[in-house]
Structure formats: C-alpha cells, structure tokens
C-alpha cells in the first residue's frame, strides 16, 4: 500500500491536537483522548472518537508504515 503516513495523520481526527504548539504526547484510554501540552499540562481532548475509529486509524498507520498491528483486548 502506498501513501503518506504523515499526510494521513495530519488529516485525521488528531489534526486539532498535532497542530497545537507544545503538544508532546497523545494517549487514548479506550474512551477518551488525552494530550500533554507544554503550556497546559495534561488535558482531555474536547472531541470524542469511537473505539472503532481509533482501531481503524491505527491499522491504517501500520499499513502505511509497513509495520505489524495487533490489538489486545483487556
């Protein structure tokens, strides 16, 4: 599969966060997205995303970068 993983990321649901200056980390706990900002510390994102959308996003990034992807259900 050919494609640009950076462009995919920049046009994803994470776009508002990765475009913010000072954001260093983005995490997902299965329900909500959180991020760490040099300016504000740890914050909850002001948008919601479905678990299926996150899974699809991660799978697509793995495909674009030609890396394995697996999901652990806890």
N, C-alpha and C positions, 0 to 999 in steps of 0.2 A: 504494500500500500504506500503510495507516495503522498506526500503532504507536508505541511509545515506545522510542527507541533507548537511553535511559538505563536503563529497566527491563530491556530485553533484555541489556544489558551487565552489570547488577547480578545477573542470574540466570544468567549464562554460566559457563563453566569458569574465567573470570578473576576470579570473585567473591572467592575467598580472598585474592587479591592486592590488588584495589581496595579491599577493606575494611580492609586493614592501614594503620595510621597511618604516614606517612612514605614510602610508596612513590611514587616520582615518574615512573618510566619502566618500561614493559614491552615486551620485544622477543621475537621468535621467529626462530630461525635456520634453520628448516626441520626441525629435530629436537627442540629443547628450548626452553622458555620461560625467559627470564631477566628479572630485575627489579632496579631500583636503589632502595635504601632509604636514607633519610637516616640511619638508625640502623646499618645493617649493610653498606652499600655494595652492590656488585653480587653478586647471588645467583642460583643456579639454582633454579627453582621445584621444589617437592617433588611435583609431579604431572606426568604425561605427557599429551600430547594428540596425536592423529593429524593429519597434514597436511590430510586431507580435512575434518576438523572445523574447523580454522583457516580453510581456504578458505571453507567454508560460513558460518562466523561473520562473516568479513569481507564476504562478499557480502550477508548479511542486514543488517549495519550500513549498508552502502552503500545498500541498498534503503530502509531505514527513514529515512535522512537524505537520500534522493533525490540521491545522488551516483554518479558512474560508478565502476565497479570493473573492474580488469583485473589479470591475473596474468602475471608474467614468469617464464618457466622458464629457469633458467640451467644 
